[in-house]
Amino acid sequence: MKTTMIVSGITFSVFFAEALIHYNYGILETKNLPFSWNTFFQDFTVPKGKSLAKMATIVGVASVLTGELISYVEEKF
């Protein structure tokens, strides 16, 4: 159980950061703005309310599933 929680927590952190980058990249794409790391973080936004909750839920479910699968594989091999 401890391994599952550690792996899930690390996976959530990395994947949530990645999800926020994709979210912001999508905003740039819909506005037909060029992607540049120099300006990307100046306009970086975090979704609000239900959008943030949905994103966190999706990433959370994937993270827990990843943690469970890794724990299962470690036990079997």
FENDA-V709953 format. One record per residue. N is the residue number from 1. PHI is phi in degrees with one decimal (999 if undefined). OMEGA is omega in whole degrees, -180 to 180 (999 if undefined). Layout:
n->[N & N]
phi->[PHI & PHI]
omega->[OMEGA & OMEGA]
//
This chain:
n->[1 & 2 & 3 & 4 & 5 & 6 & 7 & 8 & 9 & 10 & 11 & 12 & 13 & 14 & 15 & 16 & 17 & 18 & 19 & 20 & 21 & 22 & 23 & 24 & 25 & 26 & 27 & 28 & 29 & 30 & 31 & 32 & 33 & 34 & 35 & 36 & 37 & 38 & 39 & 40 & 41 & 42 & 43 & 44 & 45 & 46 & 47 & 48 & 49 & 50 & 51 & 52 & 53 & 54 & 55 & 56 & 57 & 58 & 59 & 60 & 61 & 62 & 63 & 64 & 65 & 66 & 67 & 68 & 69 & 70 & 71 & 72 & 73 & 74 & 75 & 76 & 77]
phi->[999 & -62.2 & -61.5 & -58.7 & -67.3 & -65.3 & -62.4 & -62.7 & -65.0 & -66.1 & -61.6 & -60.2 & -60.1 & -67.5 & -70.2 & -69.8 & -62.0 & -64.4 & -63.8 & -66.2 & -65.5 & -63.0 & -58.3 & -69.6 & -63.5 & -61.2 & -61.3 & -59.9 & -63.0 & -67.9 & -93.9 & 55.7 & -97.7 & -72.1 & -87.4 & -148.1 & -62.0 & -64.6 & -97.3 & -56.9 & -79.7 & -69.0 & -104.9 & -61.6 & -129.5 & -112.2 & -61.5 & -108.4 & 54.1 & -62.7 & -63.9 & -65.7 & -63.0 & -63.6 & -62.3 & -64.0 & -66.0 & -60.6 & -66.4 & -63.2 & -62.0 & -62.6 & -67.7 & -65.3 & -59.9 & -61.3 & -60.4 & -63.5 & -64.2 & -64.8 & -62.7 & -62.0 & -64.5 & -61.3 & -69.2 & -80.0 & -119.6]
omega->[-179 & 179 & 179 & -179 & 180 & -180 & 180 & 180 & 179 & 180 & 179 & -178 & -179 & -177 & 178 & 176 & 179 & 179 & 178 & 177 & 178 & 178 & -180 & 176 & 177 & 177 & 178 & -179 & -179 & 178 & -178 & 178 & 180 & 177 & 176 & 179 & -180 & -179 & -176 & -176 & 176 & -178 & -177 & 179 & 175 & 179 & -177 & 170 & -176 & 179 & 178 & 179 & 179 & 180 & -180 & 179 & 179 & -180 & 180 & 179 & 179 & -180 & 179 & 177 & 177 & 179 & 179 & -179 & 179 & 178 & 179 & -180 & 178 & -180 & -176 & -175 & 999]
//
